[in-house]
């Protein structure tokens, strides 16, 4: 049994670039509440957070950026080449992450929790979980992902991989092994099969598939089986430089969630958003031009906010193309403010905007809760 009464907790781990976050996102589509413990570790050493001063005192002020934040690249240069330094950093960060995980699990409405952590076993979080899932990928796939997605050169990628224990050690301890080095669809099938086989069915109710908004309008959470319909809709109404295929949609679903709005069973709108580190980020909006944009976006944003609040999100960030940003009265009526990255009062919110904001888009934001679950982490 897990350390949290009434919760079924999946511990999810794997070495760098094996695709842990992809599998966590898939589990979230199934209905689990996802926690990225590694992101919580970053948040725990932000300026003003409880781990900040201890890390600066231990490793020196040279690791700071000009604005006083810890430069994680500089810190990484130390800890990934010195096991003792890594252990010293973990001694500061791991207790804070445990506290944050405990708060998030206790406050979550979902009965199934997935905790993703690269050091899940070593940090002791494994002992608090019901089951251990390990994501595995070949070394060559890991290197390719680190080079293509994180911008490392091959030597740096292999050094980062060598700093971690061999994958086989985690695999030997696993209750479920997800091999994530083929297609997204193959990984989906592995995750779905494992979910059905292992998660107690009394606790594993899938996210509500269709919700009635009016006698004519419904909204539903997208699943892979809607991939072809979504691709056809986007290709019909959007000015894309290339044709979107169903495989593209399935790949998108491994990174974010989508809501589908229908009127009399006809698809009229799609919104795509990510929830990471208690921050909702909307960067995909598609709608049928025959339907008023205000009607579509109001319905989709209201449902996105409900889902995000259920995930304990602190804020929603919208990245809006300029031609839609001019509808200031609409955004104001929906409770959103136009701003820039510096308008955001919290460092974690600013970093999320920097990481996600598409070039040329306009930022709108709305706080979803006054209290902050992880203050000040």
C-alpha positions as CSV (number, residue, x, y, z in Angstrom):
1,X,0.0,0.0,0.0
2,X,1.1,3.6,-0.7
3,X,1.9,6.1,2.1
4,X,-1.3,7.9,1.3
5,X,-4.6,6.3,2.4
6,X,-7.2,6.0,-0.3
7,X,-4.7,6.7,-3.1
8,X,-3.2,4.2,-5.6
9,X,0.3,5.6,-6.4
10,X,2.4,4.7,-9.4
11,X,6.0,5.4,-9.1
12,X,7.5,6.2,-12.5
13,X,11.2,6.3,-13.3
14,X,13.8,5.6,-15.9
15,X,17.1,7.1,-17.0
16,X,17.5,10.4,-18.8
17,X,15.8,10.7,-22.3
18,X,13.9,7.4,-22.0
19,X,10.6,9.2,-22.2
20,X,9.3,9.2,-18.6
21,X,7.3,12.4,-19.1
22,X,5.7,11.0,-22.2
23,X,4.4,8.0,-20.2
24,X,3.3,10.3,-17.4
25,X,1.3,12.3,-19.8
26,X,-0.3,9.1,-21.1
27,X,-1.2,8.1,-17.6
28,X,-2.8,11.5,-17.1
29,X,-5.0,10.9,-20.1
30,X,-6.1,7.7,-18.4
31,X,-7.2,9.7,-15.4
32,X,-4.1,9.8,-13.1
33,X,-2.9,12.9,-11.3
34,X,0.7,13.5,-12.5
35,X,3.5,14.9,-10.4
36,X,6.9,15.7,-11.9
37,X,9.2,15.4,-8.9
38,X,12.2,16.6,-10.9
39,X,10.4,19.9,-11.7
40,X,9.6,20.3,-8.0
41,X,13.3,19.9,-7.4
42,X,14.0,22.8,-9.7
43,X,11.3,24.9,-8.0
44,X,12.8,24.1,-4.6
45,X,16.0,25.9,-5.4
46,X,14.5,29.0,-7.1
47,X,15.3,32.3,-5.5
48,X,13.2,32.7,-2.4
49,X,12.5,28.9,-2.1
50,X,13.8,27.0,0.9
51,X,16.6,25.2,-0.9
52,X,18.1,28.2,-2.5
53,X,20.4,29.6,0.2
54,X,21.6,26.1,1.2
55,X,22.7,25.4,-2.4
56,X,24.4,28.8,-2.8
57,X,26.2,28.4,0.5
58,X,27.4,25.0,-0.4
59,X,28.4,25.5,-4.1
60,X,29.3,29.2,-4.1
61,X,27.9,32.4,-5.6
62,X,29.6,31.7,-9.0
63,X,26.6,29.5,-9.9
64,X,24.3,32.5,-9.8
65,X,22.9,34.3,-12.8
66,X,23.2,38.2,-12.9
67,X,19.6,38.4,-11.5
68,X,20.5,36.1,-8.5
69,X,18.9,32.9,-9.7
70,X,20.8,29.6,-9.6
71,X,22.1,28.7,-13.1
72,X,21.2,25.1,-13.4
73,X,23.7,24.6,-16.2
74,X,26.5,25.7,-14.0
75,X,25.3,23.6,-11.2
76,X,24.9,20.6,-13.5
77,X,28.6,21.0,-14.6
78,X,29.5,20.3,-11.0
79,X,27.2,17.6,-9.9
80,X,27.1,15.5,-13.1
81,X,30.9,15.1,-13.0
82,X,31.2,14.6,-9.2
83,X,29.1,11.9,-7.4
84,X,29.9,13.4,-4.0
85,X,28.6,16.8,-5.2
86,X,25.5,15.2,-6.6
87,X,24.9,13.5,-3.2
88,X,25.3,16.8,-1.4
89,X,22.8,18.5,-3.7
90,X,20.3,15.7,-3.3
91,X,20.6,15.9,0.5
92,X,19.3,19.5,0.2
93,X,16.7,19.0,-2.4
94,X,15.1,15.5,-1.8
95,X,13.5,16.3,1.6
96,X,11.9,19.4,0.1
97,X,10.6,17.4,-2.9
98,X,9.2,14.8,-0.5
99,X,7.3,17.6,1.3
100,X,5.9,19.0,-1.9
101,X,4.9,15.6,-3.2
102,X,3.1,14.9,0.1
103,X,1.1,18.2,-0.1
104,X,0.1,17.6,-3.8
105,X,-1.0,14.0,-3.2
106,X,-3.1,15.0,-0.1
107,X,-4.8,17.9,-2.0
108,X,-5.5,15.9,-5.2
109,X,-9.0,14.9,-6.0
110,X,-7.9,11.9,-8.2
111,X,-7.6,8.5,-6.6
112,X,-4.7,7.4,-8.9
113,X,-1.4,9.3,-8.7
114,X,1.7,9.0,-10.8
115,X,5.0,10.4,-9.4
116,X,7.7,10.8,-12.0
117,X,11.2,11.1,-10.7
118,X,14.6,10.1,-12.2
119,X,15.8,9.4,-8.7
120,X,12.5,7.8,-7.5
121,X,14.3,4.7,-6.1
122,X,17.4,6.5,-4.7
123,X,15.5,9.3,-3.0
124,X,13.2,6.9,-1.1
125,X,10.0,7.9,-2.9
126,X,9.7,4.4,-4.3
127,X,8.8,3.1,-0.8
128,X,5.8,5.4,-0.7
129,X,4.3,4.0,-4.0
130,X,2.1,1.0,-4.7
131,X,3.9,0.0,-7.8
132,X,7.0,0.8,-9.8
133,X,6.9,1.5,-13.5
134,X,10.2,1.8,-15.4
135,X,10.6,3.4,-18.8
136,X,13.4,2.0,-20.9
137,X,15.0,3.0,-24.2
138,X,18.1,1.9,-26.0
139,X,21.3,4.0,-25.5
140,X,21.3,5.1,-29.1
141,X,17.8,6.4,-28.8
142,X,18.7,8.2,-25.6
143,X,21.7,9.9,-27.3
144,X,19.5,10.9,-30.3
145,X,16.9,12.5,-28.1
146,X,19.4,14.4,-26.0
147,X,21.1,15.8,-29.2
148,X,17.9,16.6,-31.0
149,X,15.6,17.8,-28.2
150,X,18.0,19.2,-25.6
151,X,20.7,20.6,-27.9
152,X,23.6,18.6,-26.4
153,X,26.5,17.4,-28.5
154,X,27.1,13.6,-28.5
155,X,29.9,13.8,-26.0
156,X,27.9,15.8,-23.5
157,X,25.0,13.5,-23.9
158,X,27.0,10.4,-23.2
159,X,28.7,12.0,-20.2
160,X,25.2,12.8,-18.8
161,X,24.1,9.2,-19.4
162,X,27.3,7.8,-17.8
163,X,26.7,9.8,-14.7
164,X,23.6,7.7,-14.0
165,X,23.3,4.1,-12.8
166,X,22.8,1.5,-15.6
167,X,19.2,1.2,-16.8
168,X,19.2,-2.5,-16.0
169,X,19.2,-1.9,-12.3
170,X,15.9,-0.1,-12.5
171,X,14.5,-2.6,-14.9
172,X,15.3,-5.5,-12.5
173,X,13.2,-3.8,-9.8
174,X,10.2,-2.9,-12.0
175,X,6.7,-4.1,-11.7
176,X,5.9,-2.7,-15.1
177,X,8.4,-2.1,-17.9
178,X,7.5,0.3,-20.7
179,X,9.8,0.1,-23.7
180,X,9.7,3.6,-25.3
181,X,11.8,3.4,-28.4
182,X,9.4,2.6,-31.1
183,X,6.3,4.5,-32.2
184,X,4.1,6.7,-30.0
185,X,1.2,4.3,-30.8
186,X,3.2,1.4,-29.5
187,X,3.9,3.1,-26.3
188,X,0.3,4.1,-25.9
189,X,-0.7,0.5,-26.2
190,X,1.8,-0.6,-23.6
191,X,0.6,2.0,-21.1
192,X,-3.1,1.3,-21.7
193,X,-2.6,-2.4,-21.3
194,X,-0.6,-2.0,-18.1
195,X,-3.2,0.5,-16.7
196,X,-6.1,-2.0,-17.3
197,X,-4.1,-4.9,-15.9
198,X,-2.7,-3.3,-12.7
199,X,-4.7,-0.2,-11.6
200,X,-7.6,-1.2,-9.3
201,X,-10.7,-0.7,-11.4
202,X,-12.7,0.9,-8.5
203,X,-10.1,3.7,-8.5
204,X,-9.3,3.9,-12.2
205,X,-12.3,5.6,-13.8
206,X,-11.1,7.2,-17.0
207,X,-11.6,10.9,-17.4
208,X,-15.2,11.7,-18.3
209,X,-15.4,11.3,-22.1
210,X,-18.3,13.5,-23.0
211,X,-19.8,16.4,-21.0
212,X,-23.0,18.1,-22.0
213,X,-22.8,21.9,-21.9
214,X,-26.1,22.7,-23.6
215,X,-28.8,20.7,-25.4
216,X,-26.8,21.2,-28.5
217,X,-23.2,21.4,-27.3
218,X,-20.8,18.9,-25.8
219,X,-17.1,18.8,-24.9
220,X,-14.8,15.8,-24.5
221,X,-11.2,15.0,-23.7
222,X,-9.4,13.8,-26.8
223,X,-8.1,10.3,-27.0
224,X,-6.0,8.6,-29.7
225,X,-9.1,7.2,-31.4
226,X,-10.1,10.8,-32.3
227,X,-6.7,11.4,-34.0
228,X,-8.0,11.1,-37.5
229,X,-11.0,13.3,-36.9
230,X,-8.8,16.0,-35.3
231,X,-6.3,15.9,-38.1
232,X,-9.1,16.3,-40.7
233,X,-10.6,19.2,-38.9
234,X,-7.3,21.1,-38.5
235,X,-6.3,20.5,-42.1
236,X,-9.7,21.9,-43.2
237,X,-9.8,25.1,-41.1
238,X,-6.1,26.0,-40.5
239,X,-3.5,27.4,-42.8
240,X,-0.8,24.9,-42.2
241,X,2.5,24.6,-44.1
242,X,2.1,20.8,-44.1
243,X,-0.7,18.3,-43.9
244,X,-1.3,17.1,-40.3
245,X,-1.6,13.4,-40.0
246,X,-3.2,11.2,-37.4
247,X,0.3,10.1,-36.2
248,X,1.1,13.8,-35.6
249,X,-2.0,14.1,-33.4
250,X,-1.0,11.0,-31.4
251,X,2.5,12.5,-30.9
252,X,0.8,15.8,-29.7
253,X,-1.3,13.8,-27.2
254,X,1.9,12.4,-25.7
255,X,2.8,16.0,-24.7
256,X,-0.5,17.8,-24.0
257,X,-4.2,17.4,-23.5
258,X,-6.9,18.4,-26.0
259,X,-10.6,19.3,-25.5
260,X,-13.0,18.8,-28.4
261,X,-16.1,21.0,-28.7
262,X,-19.0,19.8,-30.7
263,X,-22.4,21.3,-31.7
264,X,-24.9,18.6,-32.7
265,X,-22.1,16.1,-32.9
266,X,-20.1,18.3,-35.4
267,X,-16.6,19.2,-34.3
268,X,-16.4,23.0,-34.1
269,X,-13.4,23.7,-31.8
270,X,-10.2,22.3,-30.3
271,X,-8.0,23.6,-27.6
272,X,-4.6,22.1,-26.6
273,X,-2.9,22.8,-23.3
274,X,-0.2,21.5,-21.0
275,X,-0.1,21.3,-17.2
276,X,3.3,21.3,-15.7
277,X,4.5,22.4,-12.3
278,X,1.0,23.7,-11.4
279,X,0.9,25.9,-14.5
280,X,-1.6,25.5,-17.3
281,X,-0.3,26.7,-20.7
282,X,-2.6,27.0,-23.8
283,X,-0.9,27.2,-27.2
284,X,-3.3,25.5,-29.6
285,X,-6.7,26.9,-30.5
286,X,-8.6,25.8,-33.6
287,X,-12.2,26.7,-34.4
288,X,-14.7,26.5,-37.2
289,X,-14.8,30.0,-38.8
290,X,-18.6,29.6,-39.4
291,X,-19.0,29.7,-35.6
292,X,-18.4,32.9,-33.6
293,X,-14.9,32.7,-32.0
294,X,-16.2,34.1,-28.7
295,X,-18.7,31.3,-28.4
296,X,-16.1,28.6,-29.0
297,X,-13.3,30.0,-26.9
298,X,-15.5,30.7,-23.9
299,X,-16.8,27.1,-23.8
300,X,-13.3,25.6,-24.2
301,X,-11.5,27.9,-21.8
302,X,-14.1,27.3,-19.1
303,X,-13.6,23.6,-19.4
304,X,-9.8,23.9,-19.5
305,X,-9.9,26.0,-16.3
306,X,-12.1,23.4,-14.5
307,X,-9.7,20.6,-15.5
308,X,-6.7,22.8,-14.5
309,X,-8.1,23.7,-11.1
310,X,-8.7,20.0,-10.5
311,X,-5.0,19.6,-11.1
312,X,-4.3,22.3,-8.5
313,X,-3.0,24.8,-11.1
314,X,-2.1,28.2,-9.8
315,X,-2.3,30.1,-13.2
316,X,-3.4,29.7,-16.8
317,X,-1.1,31.2,-19.5
318,X,-2.6,31.8,-23.0
319,X,-0.3,32.3,-25.9
320,X,-2.5,34.0,-28.5
321,X,-1.7,35.0,-32.1
322,X,-1.8,38.7,-32.7
323,X,-5.0,38.8,-34.8
324,X,-6.9,37.3,-31.9
325,X,-5.2,39.3,-29.2
326,X,-6.9,42.4,-30.5
327,X,-10.2,41.2,-29.1
328,X,-9.4,42.8,-25.7
329,X,-13.0,43.0,-24.5
330,X,-13.4,39.2,-25.0
331,X,-10.3,38.3,-23.0
332,X,-11.2,40.8,-20.3
333,X,-14.7,39.3,-20.0
334,X,-13.1,35.9,-19.6
335,X,-10.9,37.2,-16.7
336,X,-7.6,37.3,-18.6
337,X,-5.0,40.1,-18.6
338,X,-2.6,40.9,-21.3
339,X,1.0,41.2,-20.2
340,X,4.6,40.0,-20.8
341,X,6.8,37.6,-19.0
342,X,7.9,40.2,-16.4
343,X,4.2,40.8,-15.6
344,X,4.1,37.4,-13.9
345,X,4.8,37.7,-10.2
346,X,6.3,34.3,-9.6
347,X,9.6,33.0,-11.0
348,X,8.1,29.6,-11.8
349,X,5.4,31.3,-13.9
350,X,8.0,33.4,-15.7
351,X,10.1,30.3,-16.5
352,X,7.1,28.4,-17.8
353,X,6.3,31.3,-20.1
354,X,9.9,31.5,-21.4
355,X,9.9,27.8,-22.1
356,X,6.6,27.6,-23.9
357,X,5.7,31.0,-25.5
358,X,5.7,30.7,-29.3
359,X,7.5,33.4,-31.2
360,X,5.2,36.2,-32.2
361,X,2.4,35.3,-29.8
362,X,0.8,37.6,-27.1
363,X,0.7,36.5,-23.5
364,X,-2.6,36.6,-21.5
365,X,-2.8,35.2,-18.0
366,X,-5.4,34.4,-15.3
367,X,-4.7,33.3,-11.7
368,X,-6.8,30.2,-11.0
369,X,-6.4,30.3,-7.2
370,X,-5.4,32.8,-4.6
371,X,-3.6,30.4,-2.3
372,X,-0.5,28.6,-3.5
373,X,-0.2,25.0,-2.7
374,X,3.5,24.9,-2.6
375,X,4.4,28.3,-1.2
376,X,7.2,29.1,-1.4
377,X,8.5,26.0,-3.2
